[in-house]
Amino acid sequence: MSALVISVCSVFIMATPTPASAAVTKSYTYTCSGGPFTNTSITVGLSAPDTVTAGQSFTLTVNIPALTLQTAPTATTTVQANLSLTPTGGTISDTTAKSGAAVTANQTAVPAGNVTYQVAVAAATTTSVIVRPAALTLALTSAPTPTTSCTTTSTDVLTVPIGTGGGNGSGTDIVQYECIGPAATDIQDVEIKVELTMPANAKVGEQFTIKWKGTYTQGKELKAPATGQMIAAKVFAYASLTGITGLTSATGEGTTGTVTAGQIITLPTTQIDLKTTTQTAGTATVKPAAVNFGSNATTGNDPSIECEVVNATSLKSYTLTVGSASTSSSPSPTTTSPTPTNTSPRPTTTRTSTVTITPSSSTTRKSQTPKAGADTGAGGTMGPDGRLFILTGTALVGAAAVGGLIMRRRSIRG
């Protein structure tokens, strides 16, 4: 009984799912002054993956809170942020000012938004990457000057351990795209954070699904053409696969929000199913690939805007395992019932028939009366008369009987 209890408990422990690791997040208080914003104190957040991989890069996200403008802009614009960062164990190359949340014309309220930095982890790093934030400047992209200057007195740092990377891959999940269309001169640089979810039971010969989820980087969204060209509210997402012969890609279709000229083309809020199949078992490496928007109204393909990956080598990769083809778990039924044997005696069928035999002329005996009278016997010419033999036999039987009586009397007397 104790062995059974231990076994059941061990199964329960193994079956209990491990909670997913959360991202590393730190908050910093800044004191601000001057420039277009009226905020004198703000809280800025820094977040990164729970672990990173040496020799790879990761995305550092800076969370800018909601702000208030002194004067409402006359046209739509965006927040421009520039945060000074000092990393240890890695480097940051894109330190220029970045576009954040959108600012609506004639409005002083500015929503919260994010800007991101790519941190390249040194290959020799074995412990942790440390990021120390410093001064922050805020402005509007439509009016880079003057700026609101913000400083922090915090000495806290963001520490990101070296490990295997978040999820089941490595590298960054921020995909940088070059998007072209509808016209050849319509070129945009777009960033989408792409999360892929692998199927748990992919099988040879059976269609399986990779889940795709995309979220824009603030300030790097794809916008519809400002000329008024309209495109279909469709998005086509792709994933690239390597490692299994004949298996190169998976694709799926989703629906965007209403496409308005000059405005952001929204991404689906739900996951897109990327479907594919293979005839070969094995392990494949999966990465985010192209993403296209719109389609030809007649053919349903030929996208209006095509986005190709720019940073393919630094992307997070995922592992997909394809198992052998499924076999039927139900065995072919075997007939176990014996052939019934009839134990009752079989009735004997008696057939009665009447056969009339017609005598053949060759076998029919015929009585023939001899000519010149009937020949009834040989008479004395045939030897002694039979009556003599009969009389003699009778006399012998009688003598034997008399002799037997005499012998019986003698035996009684003696």
VENCORTA-V533379 format. One record per residue. N is the residue number from 1. RES is the residue in three letters. OMEGA is omega in whole degrees, -180 to 180 (NA if undefined). Layout:
n:N res:RES omega:OMEGA
n:N res:RES omega:OMEGA
This chain:
n:1 res:MET omega:179
n:2 res:SER omega:178
n:3 res:ALA omega:180
n:4 res:LEU omega:-180
n:5 res:VAL omega:180
n:6 res:ILE omega:-179
n:7 res:SER omega:-180
n:8 res:VAL omega:-180
n:9 res:CYS omega:179
n:10 res:SER omega:177
n:11 res:VAL omega:-180
n:12 res:PHE omega:-179
n:13 res:ILE omega:-179
n:14 res:MET omega:-177
n:15 res:ALA omega:-178
n:16 res:THR omega:-177
n:17 res:PRO omega:177
n:18 res:THR omega:-179
n:19 res:PRO omega:179
n:20 res:ALA omega:-180
n:21 res:SER omega:179
n:22 res:ALA omega:178
n:23 res:ALA omega:176
n:24 res:VAL omega:-177
n:25 res:THR omega:176
n:26 res:LYS omega:178
n:27 res:SER omega:-177
n:28 res:TYR omega:179
n:29 res:THR omega:-179
n:30 res:TYR omega:172
n:31 res:THR omega:-173
n:32 res:CYS omega:178
n:33 res:SER omega:175
n:34 res:GLY omega:175
n:35 res:GLY omega:-173
n:36 res:PRO omega:-175
n:37 res:PHE omega:-178
n:38 res:THR omega:-176
n:39 res:ASN omega:178
n:40 res:THR omega:178
n:41 res:SER omega:179
n:42 res:ILE omega:175
n:43 res:THR omega:-177
n:44 res:VAL omega:180
n:45 res:GLY omega:174
n:46 res:LEU omega:179
n:47 res:SER omega:-179
n:48 res:ALA omega:178
n:49 res:PRO omega:-179
n:50 res:ASP omega:174
n:51 res:THR omega:179
n:52 res:VAL omega:-177
n:53 res:THR omega:177
n:54 res:ALA omega:-180
n:55 res:GLY omega:178
n:56 res:GLN omega:177
n:57 res:SER omega:178
n:58 res:PHE omega:-178
n:59 res:THR omega:174
n:60 res:LEU omega:-177
n:61 res:THR omega:178
n:62 res:VAL omega:-178
n:63 res:ASN omega:178
n:64 res:ILE omega:-177
n:65 res:PRO omega:176
n:66 res:ALA omega:-176
n:67 res:LEU omega:177
n:68 res:THR omega:179
n:69 res:LEU omega:175
n:70 res:GLN omega:-179
n:71 res:THR omega:180
n:72 res:ALA omega:178
n:73 res:PRO omega:179
n:74 res:THR omega:179
n:75 res:ALA omega:179
n:76 res:THR omega:-180
n:77 res:THR omega:179
n:78 res:THR omega:174
n:79 res:VAL omega:175
n:80 res:GLN omega:-177
n:81 res:ALA omega:177
n:82 res:ASN omega:-178
n:83 res:LEU omega:176
n:84 res:SER omega:-177
n:85 res:LEU omega:176
n:86 res:THR omega:-180
n:87 res:PRO omega:173
n:88 res:THR omega:-177
n:89 res:GLY omega:179
n:90 res:GLY omega:180
n:91 res:THR omega:177
n:92 res:ILE omega:-177
n:93 res:SER omega:-177
n:94 res:ASP omega:-175
n:95 res:THR omega:-179
n:96 res:THR omega:179
n:97 res:ALA omega:-175
n:98 res:LYS omega:179
n:99 res:SER omega:-180
n:100 res:GLY omega:-175
n:101 res:ALA omega:178
n:102 res:ALA omega:179
n:103 res:VAL omega:-177
n:104 res:THR omega:179
n:105 res:ALA omega:177
n:106 res:ASN omega:178
n:107 res:GLN omega:178
n:108 res:THR omega:179
n:109 res:ALA omega:-179
n:110 res:VAL omega:-179
n:111 res:PRO omega:176
n:112 res:ALA omega:180
n:113 res:GLY omega:-178
n:114 res:ASN omega:165
n:115 res:VAL omega:-176
n:116 res:THR omega:175
n:117 res:TYR omega:176
n:118 res:GLN omega:-180
n:119 res:VAL omega:178
n:120 res:ALA omega:-178
n:121 res:VAL omega:179
n:122 res:ALA omega:-178
n:123 res:ALA omega:-177
n:124 res:ALA omega:-178
n:125 res:THR omega:-177
n:126 res:THR omega:-177
n:127 res:THR omega:-178
n:128 res:SER omega:170
n:129 res:VAL omega:-178
n:130 res:ILE omega:179
n:131 res:VAL omega:179
n:132 res:ARG omega:179
n:133 res:PRO omega:179
n:134 res:ALA omega:-173
n:135 res:ALA omega:179
n:136 res:LEU omega:175
n:137 res:THR omega:-179
n:138 res:LEU omega:178
n:139 res:ALA omega:173
n:140 res:LEU omega:-180
n:141 res:THR omega:178
n:142 res:SER omega:179
n:143 res:ALA omega:-175
n:144 res:PRO omega:177
n:145 res:THR omega:-3
n:146 res:PRO omega:-180
n:147 res:THR omega:172
n:148 res:THR omega:-177
n:149 res:SER omega:-179
n:150 res:CYS omega:179
n:151 res:THR omega:179
n:152 res:THR omega:176
n:153 res:THR omega:-178
n:154 res:SER omega:176
n:155 res:THR omega:-179
n:156 res:ASP omega:180
n:157 res:VAL omega:175
n:158 res:LEU omega:-178
n:159 res:THR omega:-180
n:160 res:VAL omega:-177
n:161 res:PRO omega:172
n:162 res:ILE omega:180
n:163 res:GLY omega:-179
n:164 res:THR omega:-179
n:165 res:GLY omega:179
n:166 res:GLY omega:179
n:167 res:GLY omega:180
n:168 res:ASN omega:178
n:169 res:GLY omega:-180
n:170 res:SER omega:-180
n:171 res:GLY omega:-177
n:172 res:THR omega:175
n:173 res:ASP omega:174
n:174 res:ILE omega:-179
n:175 res:VAL omega:179
n:176 res:GLN omega:-177
n:177 res:TYR omega:165
n:178 res:GLU omega:-175
n:179 res:CYS omega:-178
n:180 res:ILE omega:175
n:181 res:GLY omega:-1
n:182 res:PRO omega:178
n:183 res:ALA omega:-179
n:184 res:ALA omega:-180
n:185 res:THR omega:178
n:186 res:ASP omega:-177
n:187 res:ILE omega:180
n:188 res:GLN omega:172
n:189 res:ASP omega:-173
n:190 res:VAL omega:175
n:191 res:GLU omega:179
n:192 res:ILE omega:172
n:193 res:LYS omega:-175
n:194 res:VAL omega:176
n:195 res:GLU omega:179
n:196 res:LEU omega:177
n:197 res:THR omega:-177
n:198 res:MET omega:175
n:199 res:PRO omega:-178
n:200 res:ALA omega:-173
n:201 res:ASN omega:177
n:202 res:ALA omega:-177
n:203 res:LYS omega:176
n:204 res:VAL omega:176
n:205 res:GLY omega:-180
n:206 res:GLU omega:179
n:207 res:GLN omega:178
n:208 res:PHE omega:-171
n:209 res:THR omega:171
n:210 res:ILE omega:-179
n:211 res:LYS omega:-179
n:212 res:TRP omega:177
n:213 res:LYS omega:-178
n:214 res:GLY omega:177
n:215 res:THR omega:180
n:216 res:TYR omega:164
n:217 res:THR omega:-179
n:218 res:GLN omega:179
n:219 res:GLY omega:-180
n:220 res:LYS omega:-179
n:221 res:GLU omega:175
n:222 res:LEU omega:-180
n:223 res:LYS omega:176
n:224 res:ALA omega:-180
n:225 res:PRO omega:-178
n:226 res:ALA omega:-177
n:227 res:THR omega:180
n:228 res:GLY omega:177
n:229 res:GLN omega:-180
n:230 res:MET omega:176
n:231 res:ILE omega:180
n:232 res:ALA omega:-179
n:233 res:ALA omega:-179
n:234 res:LYS omega:175
n:235 res:VAL omega:180
n:236 res:PHE omega:-178
n:237 res:ALA omega:-178
n:238 res:TYR omega:171
n:239 res:ALA omega:177
n:240 res:SER omega:-179
n:241 res:LEU omega:176
n:242 res:THR omega:176
n:243 res:GLY omega:178
n:244 res:ILE omega:-177
n:245 res:THR omega:178
n:246 res:GLY omega:180
n:247 res:LEU omega:-173
n:248 res:THR omega:-175
n:249 res:SER omega:172
n:250 res:ALA omega:-176
n:251 res:THR omega:178
n:252 res:GLY omega:-176
n:253 res:GLU omega:176
n:254 res:GLY omega:-178
n:255 res:THR omega:177
n:256 res:THR omega:173
n:257 res:GLY omega:179
n:258 res:THR omega:-179
n:259 res:VAL omega:-180
n:260 res:THR omega:-177
n:261 res:ALA omega:176
n:262 res:GLY omega:-178
n:263 res:GLN omega:-179
n:264 res:ILE omega:174
n:265 res:ILE omega:-174
n:266 res:THR omega:176
n:267 res:LEU omega:178
n:268 res:PRO omega:178
n:269 res:THR omega:178
n:270 res:THR omega:-179
n:271 res:GLN omega:175
n:272 res:ILE omega:179
n:273 res:ASP omega:175
n:274 res:LEU omega:-173
n:275 res:LYS omega:176
n:276 res:THR omega:179
n:277 res:THR omega:179
n:278 res:THR omega:178
n:279 res:GLN omega:-177
n:280 res:THR omega:177
n:281 res:ALA omega:178
n:282 res:GLY omega:-179
n:283 res:THR omega:-178
n:284 res:ALA omega:173
n:285 res:THR omega:-174
n:286 res:VAL omega:177
n:287 res:LYS omega:173
n:288 res:PRO omega:180
n:289 res:ALA omega:-174
n:290 res:ALA omega:172
n:291 res:VAL omega:-177
n:292 res:ASN omega:-176
n:293 res:PHE omega:178
n:294 res:GLY omega:179
n:295 res:SER omega:176
n:296 res:ASN omega:-175
n:297 res:ALA omega:-177
n:298 res:THR omega:-174
n:299 res:THR omega:-179
n:300 res:GLY omega:175
n:301 res:ASN omega:-180
n:302 res:ASP omega:-174
n:303 res:PRO omega:179
n:304 res:SER omega:179
n:305 res:ILE omega:-179
n:306 res:GLU omega:-178
n:307 res:CYS omega:180
n:308 res:GLU omega:-178
n:309 res:VAL omega:179
n:310 res:VAL omega:-175
n:311 res:ASN omega:-174
n:312 res:ALA omega:-175
n:313 res:THR omega:-176
n:314 res:SER omega:-176
n:315 res:LEU omega:172
n:316 res:LYS omega:178
n:317 res:SER omega:-180
n:318 res:TYR omega:180
n:319 res:THR omega:178
n:320 res:LEU omega:178
n:321 res:THR omega:178
n:322 res:VAL omega:-179
n:323 res:GLY omega:179
n:324 res:SER omega:-178
n:325 res:ALA omega:179
n:326 res:SER omega:175
n:327 res:THR omega:-179
n:328 res:SER omega:-180
n:329 res:SER omega:-179
n:330 res:SER omega:-180
n:331 res:PRO omega:179
n:332 res:SER omega:-177
n:333 res:PRO omega:179
n:334 res:THR omega:-179
n:335 res:THR omega:-179
n:336 res:THR omega:-179
n:337 res:SER omega:-180
n:338 res:PRO omega:177
n:339 res:THR omega:-176
n:340 res:PRO omega:179
n:341 res:THR omega:-179
n:342 res:ASN omega:-177
n:343 res:THR omega:180
n:344 res:SER omega:-179
n:345 res:PRO omega:180
n:346 res:ARG omega:179
n:347 res:PRO omega:178
n:348 res:THR omega:-179
n:349 res:THR omega:180
n:350 res:THR omega:179
n:351 res:ARG omega:-180
n:352 res:THR omega:179
n:353 res:SER omega:179
n:354 res:THR omega:-179
n:355 res:VAL omega:177
n:356 res:THR omega:-179
n:357 res:ILE omega:176
n:358 res:THR omega:-177
n:359 res:PRO omega:175
n:360 res:SER omega:-179
n:361 res:SER omega:-179
n:362 res:SER omega:-178
n:363 res:THR omega:-178
n:364 res:THR omega:178
n:365 res:ARG omega:179
n:366 res:LYS omega:174
n:367 res:SER omega:179
n:368 res:GLN omega:177
n:369 res:THR omega:-178
n:370 res:PRO omega:177
n:371 res:LYS omega:178
n:372 res:ALA omega:173
n:373 res:GLY omega:-176
n:374 res:ALA omega:180
n:375 res:ASP omega:-171
n:376 res:THR omega:179
n:377 res:GLY omega:-176
n:378 res:ALA omega:179
n:379 res:GLY omega:-176
n:380 res:GLY omega:-179
n:381 res:THR omega:-175
n:382 res:MET omega:178
n:383 res:GLY omega:-175
n:384 res:PRO omega:-179
n:385 res:ASP omega:-179
n:386 res:GLY omega:-178
n:387 res:ARG omega:-180
n:388 res:LEU omega:-179
n:389 res:PHE omega:180
n:390 res:ILE omega:-179
n:391 res:LEU omega:-179
n:392 res:THR omega:-180
n:393 res:GLY omega:-179
n:394 res:THR omega:-180
n:395 res:ALA omega:-179
n:396 res:LEU omega:179
n:397 res:VAL omega:-179
n:398 res:GLY omega:180
n:399 res:ALA omega:180
n:400 res:ALA omega:-179
n:401 res:ALA omega:-180
n:402 res:VAL omega:179
n:403 res:GLY omega:180
n:404 res:GLY omega:-180
n:405 res:LEU omega:-179
n:406 res:ILE omega:-179
n:407 res:MET omega:179
n:408 res:ARG omega:180
n:409 res:ARG omega:-179
n:410 res:ARG omega:-178
n:411 res:SER omega:-180
n:412 res:ILE omega:-177
n:413 res:ARG omega:-175
n:414 res:GLY omega:NA
